[in-house]
Amino acid sequence: MISSMYTNAGLISMPYPIAVFGYALLEETRPRKEFWGWIRNYTIALLFLKFLANLSILEPLFNSDSF
């Protein structure tokens, strides 16, 4: 999570260090299952959105030369 923020710094990857330093390290024992489920679902959604953005079918929507 920390390396993700270091290599891909941006607003989308900000929840990772906030989750690690703001919640996971402050827990008395270990983070609950819900925390890991939230992180897993966020990561899956992020990967899916990045995959969709890289599809060649959607390229004309993001290409500024098409206007």
CHARMM-style PDB file with segment names, atoms N, HN, CA, C and O in Angstrom:
ATOM      1  N   MET     1       0.823  -1.193   0.000  1.00  0.00      PROA
ATOM      2  CA  MET     1       0.000   0.000   0.000  1.00  0.00      PROA
ATOM      3  C   MET     1       0.865   1.254   0.000  1.00  0.00      PROA
ATOM      4  O   MET     1       0.546   2.237  -0.668  1.00  0.00      PROA
ATOM      5  N   ILE     2       1.939   1.214   0.739  1.00  0.00      PROA
ATOM      6  HN  ILE     2       2.198   0.415   1.282  1.00  0.00      PROA
ATOM      7  CA  ILE     2       2.824   2.373   0.798  1.00  0.00      PROA
ATOM      8  C   ILE     2       3.545   2.549  -0.532  1.00  0.00      PROA
ATOM      9  O   ILE     2       3.702   3.674  -1.006  1.00  0.00      PROA
ATOM     10  N   SER     3       3.986   1.450  -1.140  1.00  0.00      PROA
ATOM     11  HN  SER     3       3.859   0.536  -0.755  1.00  0.00      PROA
ATOM     12  CA  SER     3       4.674   1.562  -2.430  1.00  0.00      PROA
ATOM     13  C   SER     3       3.715   2.021  -3.522  1.00  0.00      PROA
ATOM     14  O   SER     3       4.139   2.696  -4.460  1.00  0.00      PROA
ATOM     15  N   SER     4       2.442   1.676  -3.424  1.00  0.00      PROA
ATOM     16  HN  SER     4       2.097   1.128  -2.662  1.00  0.00      PROA
ATOM     17  CA  SER     4       1.456   2.162  -4.383  1.00  0.00      PROA
ATOM     18  C   SER     4       1.342   3.674  -4.317  1.00  0.00      PROA
ATOM     19  O   SER     4       1.262   4.337  -5.351  1.00  0.00      PROA
ATOM     20  N   MET     5       1.334   4.217  -3.126  1.00  0.00      PROA
ATOM     21  HN  MET     5       1.399   3.679  -2.286  1.00  0.00      PROA
ATOM     22  CA  MET     5       1.255   5.666  -2.983  1.00  0.00      PROA
ATOM     23  C   MET     5       2.542   6.328  -3.467  1.00  0.00      PROA
ATOM     24  O   MET     5       2.502   7.417  -4.040  1.00  0.00      PROA
ATOM     25  N   TYR     6       3.672   5.683  -3.242  1.00  0.00      PROA
ATOM     26  HN  TYR     6       3.704   4.799  -2.776  1.00  0.00      PROA
ATOM     27  CA  TYR     6       4.950   6.243  -3.650  1.00  0.00      PROA
ATOM     28  C   TYR     6       5.087   6.279  -5.170  1.00  0.00      PROA
ATOM     29  O   TYR     6       5.581   7.262  -5.722  1.00  0.00      PROA
ATOM     30  N   THR     7       4.656   5.221  -5.848  1.00  0.00      PROA
ATOM     31  HN  THR     7       4.254   4.423  -5.400  1.00  0.00      PROA
ATOM     32  CA  THR     7       4.818   5.163  -7.294  1.00  0.00      PROA
ATOM     33  C   THR     7       3.684   5.840  -8.051  1.00  0.00      PROA
ATOM     34  O   THR     7       3.914   6.399  -9.124  1.00  0.00      PROA
ATOM     35  N   ASN     8       2.477   5.804  -7.522  1.00  0.00      PROA
ATOM     36  HN  ASN     8       2.290   5.350  -6.651  1.00  0.00      PROA
ATOM     37  CA  ASN     8       1.302   6.362  -8.205  1.00  0.00      PROA
ATOM     38  C   ASN     8       0.643   7.442  -7.362  1.00  0.00      PROA
ATOM     39  O   ASN     8      -0.552   7.370  -7.075  1.00  0.00      PROA
ATOM     40  N   ALA     9       1.405   8.424  -6.972  1.00  0.00      PROA
ATOM     41  HN  ALA     9       2.376   8.483  -7.205  1.00  0.00      PROA
ATOM     42  CA  ALA     9       0.869   9.460  -6.093  1.00  0.00      PROA
ATOM     43  C   ALA     9      -0.289  10.187  -6.774  1.00  0.00      PROA
ATOM     44  O   ALA     9      -0.172  10.641  -7.912  1.00  0.00      PROA
ATOM     45  N   GLY    10      -1.379  10.285  -6.077  1.00  0.00      PROA
ATOM     46  HN  GLY    10      -1.475   9.916  -5.152  1.00  0.00      PROA
ATOM     47  CA  GLY    10      -2.559  10.951  -6.594  1.00  0.00      PROA
ATOM     48  C   GLY    10      -3.710  10.800  -5.622  1.00  0.00      PROA
ATOM     49  O   GLY    10      -3.595  10.115  -4.606  1.00  0.00      PROA
ATOM     50  N   LEU    11      -4.808  11.439  -5.939  1.00  0.00      PROA
ATOM     51  HN  LEU    11      -4.901  11.995  -6.764  1.00  0.00      PROA
ATOM     52  CA  LEU    11      -5.971  11.387  -5.054  1.00  0.00      PROA
ATOM     53  C   LEU    11      -6.585   9.993  -4.985  1.00  0.00      PROA
ATOM     54  O   LEU    11      -7.162   9.611  -3.966  1.00  0.00      PROA
ATOM     55  N   ILE    12      -6.460   9.237  -6.071  1.00  0.00      PROA
ATOM     56  HN  ILE    12      -5.992   9.547  -6.899  1.00  0.00      PROA
ATOM     57  CA  ILE    12      -7.048   7.893  -6.088  1.00  0.00      PROA
ATOM     58  C   ILE    12      -6.315   6.952  -5.142  1.00  0.00      PROA
ATOM     59  O   ILE    12      -6.936   6.076  -4.541  1.00  0.00      PROA
ATOM     60  N   SER    13      -5.020   7.118  -5.003  1.00  0.00      PROA
ATOM     61  HN  SER    13      -4.515   7.830  -5.492  1.00  0.00      PROA
ATOM     62  CA  SER    13      -4.267   6.217  -4.136  1.00  0.00      PROA
ATOM     63  C   SER    13      -4.099   6.763  -2.716  1.00  0.00      PROA
ATOM     64  O   SER    13      -3.405   6.141  -1.912  1.00  0.00      PROA
ATOM     65  N   MET    14      -4.699   7.880  -2.387  1.00  0.00      PROA
ATOM     66  HN  MET    14      -5.263   8.385  -3.041  1.00  0.00      PROA
ATOM     67  CA  MET    14      -4.604   8.441  -1.037  1.00  0.00      PROA
ATOM     68  C   MET    14      -5.261   7.583   0.051  1.00  0.00      PROA
ATOM     69  O   MET    14      -4.775   7.594   1.181  1.00  0.00      PROA
ATOM     70  N   PRO    15      -6.337   6.843  -0.229  1.00  0.00      PROA
ATOM     71  CA  PRO    15      -6.918   6.022   0.839  1.00  0.00      PROA
ATOM     72  C   PRO    15      -5.975   4.956   1.396  1.00  0.00      PROA
ATOM     73  O   PRO    15      -6.148   4.534   2.539  1.00  0.00      PROA
ATOM     74  N   TYR    16      -4.987   4.509   0.624  1.00  0.00      PROA
ATOM     75  HN  TYR    16      -4.847   4.852  -0.305  1.00  0.00      PROA
ATOM     76  CA  TYR    16      -4.074   3.488   1.126  1.00  0.00      PROA
ATOM     77  C   TYR    16      -3.238   3.975   2.314  1.00  0.00      PROA
ATOM     78  O   TYR    16      -3.279   3.335   3.365  1.00  0.00      PROA
ATOM     79  N   PRO    17      -2.491   5.063   2.202  1.00  0.00      PROA
ATOM     80  CA  PRO    17      -1.724   5.482   3.386  1.00  0.00      PROA
ATOM     81  C   PRO    17      -2.614   5.957   4.521  1.00  0.00      PROA
ATOM     82  O   PRO    17      -2.261   5.802   5.690  1.00  0.00      PROA
ATOM     83  N   ILE    18      -3.758   6.532   4.196  1.00  0.00      PROA
ATOM     84  HN  ILE    18      -4.045   6.658   3.246  1.00  0.00      PROA
ATOM     85  CA  ILE    18      -4.688   6.941   5.256  1.00  0.00      PROA
ATOM     86  C   ILE    18      -5.191   5.707   6.003  1.00  0.00      PROA
ATOM     87  O   ILE    18      -5.300   5.720   7.229  1.00  0.00      PROA
ATOM     88  N   ALA    19      -5.495   4.648   5.264  1.00  0.00      PROA
ATOM     89  HN  ALA    19      -5.406   4.637   4.268  1.00  0.00      PROA
ATOM     90  CA  ALA    19      -5.971   3.416   5.896  1.00  0.00      PROA
ATOM     91  C   ALA    19      -4.887   2.775   6.737  1.00  0.00      PROA
ATOM     92  O   ALA    19      -5.153   2.293   7.839  1.00  0.00      PROA
ATOM     93  N   VAL    20      -3.652   2.765   6.219  1.00  0.00      PROA
ATOM     94  HN  VAL    20      -3.435   3.157   5.325  1.00  0.00      PROA
ATOM     95  CA  VAL    20      -2.569   2.110   6.942  1.00  0.00      PROA
ATOM     96  C   VAL    20      -2.189   2.905   8.184  1.00  0.00      PROA
ATOM     97  O   VAL    20      -2.141   2.350   9.282  1.00  0.00      PROA
ATOM     98  N   PHE    21      -1.919   4.197   8.024  1.00  0.00      PROA
ATOM     99  HN  PHE    21      -1.958   4.647   7.132  1.00  0.00      PROA
ATOM    100  CA  PHE    21      -1.445   4.986   9.155  1.00  0.00      PROA
ATOM    101  C   PHE    21      -2.574   5.547  10.011  1.00  0.00      PROA
ATOM    102  O   PHE    21      -2.385   5.791  11.203  1.00  0.00      PROA
ATOM    103  N   GLY    22      -3.736   5.752   9.421  1.00  0.00      PROA
ATOM    104  HN  GLY    22      -3.890   5.554   8.453  1.00  0.00      PROA
ATOM    105  CA  GLY    22      -4.835   6.335  10.174  1.00  0.00      PROA
ATOM    106  C   GLY    22      -5.681   5.336  10.921  1.00  0.00      PROA
ATOM    107  O   GLY    22      -6.338   5.687  11.901  1.00  0.00      PROA
ATOM    108  N   TYR    23      -5.676   4.104  10.477  1.00  0.00      PROA
ATOM    109  HN  TYR    23      -5.142   3.819   9.681  1.00  0.00      PROA
ATOM    110  CA  TYR    23      -6.540   3.128  11.131  1.00  0.00      PROA
ATOM    111  C   TYR    23      -5.798   1.851  11.534  1.00  0.00      PROA
ATOM    112  O   TYR    23      -5.844   1.445  12.695  1.00  0.00      PROA
ATOM    113  N   ALA    24      -5.120   1.224  10.584  1.00  0.00      PROA
ATOM    114  HN  ALA    24      -5.083   1.553   9.641  1.00  0.00      PROA
ATOM    115  CA  ALA    24      -4.553  -0.101  10.834  1.00  0.00      PROA
ATOM    116  C   ALA    24      -3.481  -0.076  11.918  1.00  0.00      PROA
ATOM    117  O   ALA    24      -3.439  -0.977  12.756  1.00  0.00      PROA
ATOM    118  N   LEU    25      -2.628   0.920  11.920  1.00  0.00      PROA
ATOM    119  HN  LEU    25      -2.663   1.651  11.239  1.00  0.00      PROA
ATOM    120  CA  LEU    25      -1.576   0.961  12.932  1.00  0.00      PROA
ATOM    121  C   LEU    25      -2.084   1.415  14.298  1.00  0.00      PROA
ATOM    122  O   LEU    25      -1.424   1.185  15.311  1.00  0.00      PROA
ATOM    123  N   LEU    26      -3.243   2.053  14.335  1.00  0.00      PROA
ATOM    124  HN  LEU    26      -3.780   2.241  13.513  1.00  0.00      PROA
ATOM    125  CA  LEU    26      -3.789   2.526  15.604  1.00  0.00      PROA
ATOM    126  C   LEU    26      -4.689   1.510  16.298  1.00  0.00      PROA
ATOM    127  O   LEU    26      -5.119   1.734  17.429  1.00  0.00      PROA
ATOM    128  N   GLU    27      -4.974   0.404  15.636  1.00  0.00      PROA
ATOM    129  HN  GLU    27      -4.625   0.221  14.717  1.00  0.00      PROA
ATOM    130  CA  GLU    27      -5.789  -0.638  16.244  1.00  0.00      PROA
ATOM    131  C   GLU    27      -5.032  -1.295  17.391  1.00  0.00      PROA
ATOM    132  O   GLU    27      -3.808  -1.425  17.351  1.00  0.00      PROA
ATOM    133  N   GLU    28      -5.770  -1.700  18.402  1.00  0.00      PROA
ATOM    134  HN  GLU    28      -6.764  -1.594  18.434  1.00  0.00      PROA
ATOM    135  CA  GLU    28      -5.166  -2.344  19.574  1.00  0.00      PROA
ATOM    136  C   GLU    28      -4.485  -3.659  19.203  1.00  0.00      PROA
ATOM    137  O   GLU    28      -3.336  -3.899  19.573  1.00  0.00      PROA
ATOM    138  N   THR    29      -5.196  -4.497  18.476  1.00  0.00      PROA
ATOM    139  HN  THR    29      -6.129  -4.302  18.175  1.00  0.00      PROA
ATOM    140  CA  THR    29      -4.616  -5.787  18.074  1.00  0.00      PROA
ATOM    141  C   THR    29      -4.392  -5.766  16.560  1.00  0.00      PROA
ATOM    142  O   THR    29      -3.478  -5.101  16.072  1.00  0.00      PROA
ATOM    143  N   ARG    30      -5.204  -6.473  15.845  1.00  0.00      PROA
ATOM    144  HN  ARG    30      -5.946  -7.014  16.241  1.00  0.00      PROA
ATOM    145  CA  ARG    30      -5.142  -6.480  14.387  1.00  0.00      PROA
ATOM    146  C   ARG    30      -6.378  -5.795  13.840  1.00  0.00      PROA
ATOM    147  O   ARG    30      -7.410  -5.738  14.509  1.00  0.00      PROA
ATOM    148  N   PRO    31      -6.279  -5.270  12.613  1.00  0.00      PROA
ATOM    149  CA  PRO    31      -7.492  -4.710  11.997  1.00  0.00      PROA
ATOM    150  C   PRO    31      -8.538  -5.800  11.784  1.00  0.00      PROA
ATOM    151  O   PRO    31      -8.204  -6.958  11.533  1.00  0.00      PROA
ATOM    152  N   ARG    32      -9.803  -5.413  11.888  1.00  0.00      PROA
ATOM    153  HN  ARG    32     -10.074  -4.472  12.092  1.00  0.00      PROA
ATOM    154  CA  ARG    32     -10.894  -6.374  11.737  1.00  0.00      PROA
ATOM    155  C   ARG    32     -11.022  -6.833  10.294  1.00  0.00      PROA
ATOM    156  O   ARG    32     -10.408  -6.265   9.390  1.00  0.00      PROA
ATOM    157  N   LYS    33     -11.832  -7.872  10.089  1.00  0.00      PROA
ATOM    158  HN  LYS    33     -12.331  -8.333  10.823  1.00  0.00      PROA
ATOM    159  CA  LYS    33     -12.076  -8.410   8.758  1.00  0.00      PROA
ATOM    160  C   LYS    33     -12.720  -7.372   7.846  1.00  0.00      PROA
ATOM    161  O   LYS    33     -12.465  -7.369   6.641  1.00  0.00      PROA
ATOM    162  N   GLU    34     -13.535  -6.508   8.391  1.00  0.00      PROA
ATOM    163  HN  GLU    34     -13.742  -6.510   9.369  1.00  0.00      PROA
ATOM    164  CA  GLU    34     -14.207  -5.487   7.593  1.00  0.00      PROA
ATOM    165  C   GLU    34     -13.200  -4.521   6.975  1.00  0.00      PROA
ATOM    166  O   GLU    34     -13.394  -4.056   5.851  1.00  0.00      PROA
ATOM    167  N   PHE    35     -12.137  -4.221   7.694  1.00  0.00      PROA
ATOM    168  HN  PHE    35     -11.979  -4.599   8.607  1.00  0.00      PROA
ATOM    169  CA  PHE    35     -11.096  -3.336   7.163  1.00  0.00      PROA
ATOM    170  C   PHE    35     -10.453  -3.961   5.940  1.00  0.00      PROA
ATOM    171  O   PHE    35     -10.313  -3.305   4.908  1.00  0.00      PROA
ATOM    172  N   TRP    36     -10.060  -5.220   6.045  1.00  0.00      PROA
ATOM    173  HN  TRP    36     -10.174  -5.753   6.883  1.00  0.00      PROA
ATOM    174  CA  TRP    36      -9.415  -5.891   4.922  1.00  0.00      PROA
ATOM    175  C   TRP    36     -10.384  -6.087   3.774  1.00  0.00      PROA
ATOM    176  O   TRP    36      -9.979  -6.038   2.613  1.00  0.00      PROA
ATOM    177  N   GLY    37     -11.640  -6.306   4.068  1.00  0.00      PROA
ATOM    178  HN  GLY    37     -11.969  -6.346   5.012  1.00  0.00      PROA
ATOM    179  CA  GLY    37     -12.646  -6.405   3.014  1.00  0.00      PROA
ATOM    180  C   GLY    37     -12.816  -5.087   2.274  1.00  0.00      PROA
ATOM    181  O   GLY    37     -12.953  -5.070   1.051  1.00  0.00      PROA
ATOM    182  N   TRP    38     -12.808  -3.984   3.013  1.00  0.00      PROA
ATOM    183  HN  TRP    38     -12.696  -3.997   4.006  1.00  0.00      PROA
ATOM    184  CA  TRP    38     -12.914  -2.663   2.396  1.00  0.00      PROA
ATOM    185  C   TRP    38     -11.708  -2.385   1.501  1.00  0.00      PROA
ATOM    186  O   TRP    38     -11.861  -1.905   0.378  1.00  0.00      PROA
ATOM    187  N   ILE    39     -10.519  -2.684   1.996  1.00  0.00      PROA
ATOM    188  HN  ILE    39     -10.394  -3.074   2.909  1.00  0.00      PROA
ATOM    189  CA  ILE    39      -9.299  -2.471   1.208  1.00  0.00      PROA
ATOM    190  C   ILE    39      -9.322  -3.343  -0.050  1.00  0.00      PROA
ATOM    191  O   ILE    39      -8.977  -2.879  -1.137  1.00  0.00      PROA
ATOM    192  N   ARG    40      -9.726  -4.593   0.101  1.00  0.00      PROA
ATOM    193  HN  ARG    40     -10.006  -4.970   0.984  1.00  0.00      PROA
ATOM    194  CA  ARG    40      -9.790  -5.497  -1.053  1.00  0.00      PROA
ATOM    195  C   ARG    40     -10.787  -4.992  -2.094  1.00  0.00      PROA
ATOM    196  O   ARG    40     -10.473  -4.967  -3.284  1.00  0.00      PROA
ATOM    197  N   ASN    41     -11.977  -4.592  -1.664  1.00  0.00      PROA
ATOM    198  HN  ASN    41     -12.232  -4.613  -0.697  1.00  0.00      PROA
ATOM    199  CA  ASN    41     -12.992  -4.110  -2.600  1.00  0.00      PROA
ATOM    200  C   ASN    41     -12.563  -2.806  -3.276  1.00  0.00      PROA
ATOM    201  O   ASN    41     -12.819  -2.615  -4.464  1.00  0.00      PROA
ATOM    202  N   TYR    42     -11.917  -1.915  -2.535  1.00  0.00      PROA
ATOM    203  HN  TYR    42     -11.709  -2.071  -1.569  1.00  0.00      PROA
ATOM    204  CA  TYR    42     -11.429  -0.676  -3.117  1.00  0.00      PROA
ATOM    205  C   TYR    42     -10.362  -0.963  -4.178  1.00  0.00      PROA
ATOM    206  O   TYR    42     -10.358  -0.338  -5.239  1.00  0.00      PROA
ATOM    207  N   THR    43      -9.469  -1.894  -3.897  1.00  0.00      PROA
ATOM    208  HN  THR    43      -9.472  -2.402  -3.035  1.00  0.00      PROA
ATOM    209  CA  THR    43      -8.413  -2.240  -4.840  1.00  0.00      PROA
ATOM    210  C   THR    43      -8.985  -2.876  -6.097  1.00  0.00      PROA
ATOM    211  O   THR    43      -8.541  -2.565  -7.203  1.00  0.00      PROA
ATOM    212  N   ILE    44      -9.956  -3.756  -5.946  1.00  0.00      PROA
ATOM    213  HN  ILE    44     -10.316  -4.009  -5.048  1.00  0.00      PROA
ATOM    214  CA  ILE    44     -10.594  -4.392  -7.100  1.00  0.00      PROA
ATOM    215  C   ILE    44     -11.312  -3.351  -7.948  1.00  0.00      PROA
ATOM    216  O   ILE    44     -11.204  -3.370  -9.174  1.00  0.00      PROA
ATOM    217  N   ALA    45     -12.041  -2.446  -7.311  1.00  0.00      PROA
ATOM    218  HN  ALA    45     -12.128  -2.430  -6.315  1.00  0.00      PROA
ATOM    219  CA  ALA    45     -12.737  -1.404  -8.056  1.00  0.00      PROA
ATOM    220  C   ALA    45     -11.754  -0.488  -8.779  1.00  0.00      PROA
ATOM    221  O   ALA    45     -11.999  -0.095  -9.920  1.00  0.00      PROA
ATOM    222  N   LEU    46     -10.657  -0.149  -8.132  1.00  0.00      PROA
ATOM    223  HN  LEU    46     -10.458  -0.468  -7.205  1.00  0.00      PROA
ATOM    224  CA  LEU    46      -9.642   0.697  -8.739  1.00  0.00      PROA
ATOM    225  C   LEU    46      -9.004   0.016  -9.945  1.00  0.00      PROA
ATOM    226  O   LEU    46      -8.823   0.647 -10.986  1.00  0.00      PROA
ATOM    227  N   LEU    47      -8.666  -1.253  -9.816  1.00  0.00      PROA
ATOM    228  HN  LEU    47      -8.813  -1.765  -8.970  1.00  0.00      PROA
ATOM    229  CA  LEU    47      -8.090  -1.997 -10.941  1.00  0.00      PROA
ATOM    230  C   LEU    47      -9.080  -2.121 -12.098  1.00  0.00      PROA
ATOM    231  O   LEU    47      -8.696  -2.026 -13.264  1.00  0.00      PROA
ATOM    232  N   PHE    48     -10.340  -2.332 -11.776  1.00  0.00      PROA
ATOM    233  HN  PHE    48     -10.652  -2.410 -10.829  1.00  0.00      PROA
ATOM    234  CA  PHE    48     -11.360  -2.449 -12.815  1.00  0.00      PROA
ATOM    235  C   PHE    48     -11.532  -1.131 -13.557  1.00  0.00      PROA
ATOM    236  O   PHE    48     -11.642  -1.126 -14.783  1.00  0.00      PROA
ATOM    237  N   LEU    49     -11.557  -0.019 -12.838  1.00  0.00      PROA
ATOM    238  HN  LEU    49     -11.467  -0.023 -11.842  1.00  0.00      PROA
ATOM    239  CA  LEU    49     -11.692   1.290 -13.492  1.00  0.00      PROA
ATOM    240  C   LEU    49     -10.471   1.629 -14.342  1.00  0.00      PROA
ATOM    241  O   LEU    49     -10.610   2.204 -15.421  1.00  0.00      PROA
ATOM    242  N   LYS    50      -9.284   1.282 -13.870  1.00  0.00      PROA
ATOM    243  HN  LYS    50      -9.171   0.815 -12.993  1.00  0.00      PROA
ATOM    244  CA  LYS    50      -8.077   1.509 -14.669  1.00  0.00      PROA
ATOM    245  C   LYS    50      -8.080   0.629 -15.912  1.00  0.00      PROA
ATOM    246  O   LYS    50      -7.630   1.060 -16.974  1.00  0.00      PROA
ATOM    247  N   PHE    51      -8.579  -0.590 -15.795  1.00  0.00      PROA
ATOM    248  HN  PHE    51      -8.944  -0.940 -14.932  1.00  0.00      PROA
ATOM    249  CA  PHE    51      -8.694  -1.478 -16.948  1.00  0.00      PROA
ATOM    250  C   PHE    51      -9.651  -0.895 -17.970  1.00  0.00      PROA
ATOM    251  O   PHE    51      -9.348  -0.883 -19.164  1.00  0.00      PROA
ATOM    252  N   LEU    52     -10.807  -0.409 -17.520  1.00  0.00      PROA
ATOM    253  HN  LEU    52     -11.053  -0.419 -16.551  1.00  0.00      PROA
ATOM    254  CA  LEU    52     -11.778   0.177 -18.435  1.00  0.00      PROA
ATOM    255  C   LEU    52     -11.223   1.415 -19.123  1.00  0.00      PROA
ATOM    256  O   LEU    52     -11.490   1.638 -20.304  1.00  0.00      PROA
ATOM    257  N   ALA    53     -10.463   2.213 -18.409  1.00  0.00      PROA
ATOM    258  HN  ALA    53     -10.246   2.032 -17.450  1.00  0.00      PROA
ATOM    259  CA  ALA    53      -9.896   3.432 -18.985  1.00  0.00      PROA
ATOM    260  C   ALA    53      -8.852   3.116 -20.048  1.00  0.00      PROA
ATOM    261  O   ALA    53      -8.605   3.950 -20.920  1.00  0.00      PROA
ATOM    262  N   ASN    54      -8.237   1.948 -20.005  1.00  0.00      PROA
ATOM    263  HN  ASN    54      -8.438   1.270 -19.297  1.00  0.00      PROA
ATOM    264  CA  ASN    54      -7.205   1.572 -20.966  1.00  0.00      PROA
ATOM    265  C   ASN    54      -7.731   0.792 -22.159  1.00  0.00      PROA
ATOM    266  O   ASN    54      -6.946   0.415 -23.030  1.00  0.00      PROA
ATOM    267  N   LEU    55      -9.020   0.539 -22.228  1.00  0.00      PROA
ATOM    268  HN  LEU    55      -9.657   0.845 -21.521  1.00  0.00      PROA
ATOM    269  CA  LEU    55      -9.574  -0.177 -23.371  1.00  0.00      PROA
ATOM    270  C   LEU    55      -9.526   0.700 -24.616  1.00  0.00      PROA
ATOM    271  O   LEU    55      -9.781   1.902 -24.543  1.00  0.00      PROA
ATOM    272  N   SER    56      -9.204   0.111 -25.741  1.00  0.00      PROA
ATOM    273  HN  SER    56      -8.996  -0.865 -25.801  1.00  0.00      PROA
ATOM    274  CA  SER    56      -9.098   0.887 -26.977  1.00  0.00      PROA
ATOM    275  C   SER    56     -10.468   1.357 -27.467  1.00  0.00      PROA
ATOM    276  O   SER    56     -10.551   2.325 -28.222  1.00  0.00      PROA
ATOM    277  N   ILE    57     -11.534   0.690 -27.052  1.00  0.00      PROA
ATOM    278  HN  ILE    57     -11.467  -0.097 -26.439  1.00  0.00      PROA
ATOM    279  CA  ILE    57     -12.881   1.100 -27.456  1.00  0.00      PROA
ATOM    280  C   ILE    57     -13.221   2.463 -26.862  1.00  0.00      PROA
ATOM    281  O   ILE    57     -13.880   3.276 -27.510  1.00  0.00      PROA
ATOM    282  N   LEU    58     -12.778   2.713 -25.646  1.00  0.00      PROA
ATOM    283  HN  LEU    58     -12.243   2.053 -25.120  1.00  0.00      PROA
ATOM    284  CA  LEU    58     -13.088   3.972 -24.972  1.00  0.00      PROA
ATOM    285  C   LEU    58     -12.068   5.067 -25.240  1.00  0.00      PROA
ATOM    286  O   LEU    58     -12.209   6.174 -24.721  1.00  0.00      PROA
ATOM    287  N   GLU    59     -11.055   4.789 -26.031  1.00  0.00      PROA
ATOM    288  HN  GLU    59     -10.940   3.889 -26.453  1.00  0.00      PROA
ATOM    289  CA  GLU    59      -9.994   5.764 -26.285  1.00  0.00      PROA
ATOM    290  C   GLU    59     -10.511   7.063 -26.902  1.00  0.00      PROA
ATOM    291  O   GLU    59     -10.024   8.127 -26.519  1.00  0.00      PROA
ATOM    292  N   PRO    60     -11.468   7.042 -27.836  1.00  0.00      PROA
ATOM    293  CA  PRO    60     -11.953   8.318 -28.384  1.00  0.00      PROA
ATOM    294  C   PRO    60     -12.599   9.232 -27.349  1.00  0.00      PROA
ATOM    295  O   PRO    60     -12.625  10.449 -27.529  1.00  0.00      PROA
ATOM    296  N   LEU    61     -13.110   8.666 -26.284  1.00  0.00      PROA
ATOM    297  HN  LEU    61     -13.088   7.677 -26.137  1.00  0.00      PROA
ATOM    298  CA  LEU    61     -13.703   9.506 -25.239  1.00  0.00      PROA
ATOM    299  C   LEU    61     -12.660  10.318 -24.490  1.00  0.00      PROA
ATOM    300  O   LEU    61     -12.942  11.431 -24.046  1.00  0.00      PROA
ATOM    301  N   PHE    62     -11.452   9.771 -24.344  1.00  0.00      PROA
ATOM    302  HN  PHE    62     -11.223   8.867 -24.704  1.00  0.00      PROA
ATOM    303  CA  PHE    62     -10.405  10.424 -23.577  1.00  0.00      PROA
ATOM    304  C   PHE    62      -9.379  11.134 -24.454  1.00  0.00      PROA
ATOM    305  O   PHE    62      -8.508  11.834 -23.940  1.00  0.00      PROA
ATOM    306  N   ASN    63      -9.471  10.964 -25.760  1.00  0.00      PROA
ATOM    307  HN  ASN    63     -10.179  10.395 -26.178  1.00  0.00      PROA
ATOM    308  CA  ASN    63      -8.508  11.546 -26.686  1.00  0.00      PROA
ATOM    309  C   ASN    63      -8.938  12.969 -27.027  1.00  0.00      PROA
ATOM    310  O   ASN    63     -10.066  13.175 -27.474  1.00  0.00      PROA
ATOM    311  N   SER    64      -8.071  13.949 -26.829  1.00  0.00      PROA
ATOM    312  HN  SER    64      -7.154  13.782 -26.466  1.00  0.00      PROA
ATOM    313  CA  SER    64      -8.434  15.348 -27.094  1.00  0.00      PROA
ATOM    314  C   SER    64      -8.348  15.682 -28.577  1.00  0.00      PROA
ATOM    315  O   SER    64      -8.833  16.738 -28.982  1.00  0.00      PROA
ATOM    316  N   ASP    65      -7.743  14.814 -29.417  1.00  0.00      PROA
ATOM    317  HN  ASP    65      -7.349  13.955 -29.088  1.00  0.00      PROA
ATOM    318  CA  ASP    65      -7.634  15.074 -30.846  1.00  0.00      PROA
ATOM    319  C   ASP    65      -8.951  14.841 -31.578  1.00  0.00      PROA
ATOM    320  O   ASP    65      -9.096  15.254 -32.729  1.00  0.00      PROA
ATOM    321  N   SER    66      -9.911  14.187 -30.934  1.00  0.00      PROA
ATOM    322  HN  SER    66      -9.793  13.851 -29.999  1.00  0.00      PROA
ATOM    323  CA  SER    66     -11.156  13.855 -31.616  1.00  0.00      PROA
ATOM    324  C   SER    66     -12.102  15.046 -31.717  1.00  0.00      PROA
ATOM    325  O   SER    66     -13.109  14.957 -32.418  1.00  0.00      PROA
ATOM    326  N   PHE    67     -11.817  16.142 -31.051  1.00  0.00      PROA
ATOM    327  HN  PHE    67     -10.999  16.214 -30.482  1.00  0.00      PROA
ATOM    328  CA  PHE    67     -12.705  17.317 -31.103  1.00  0.00      PROA
ATOM    329  C   PHE    67     -12.345  18.253 -32.201  1.00  0.00      PROA
ATOM    330  OT1 PHE    67     -12.997  19.283 -32.372  1.00  0.00      PROA
TER     331      PHE     67
END
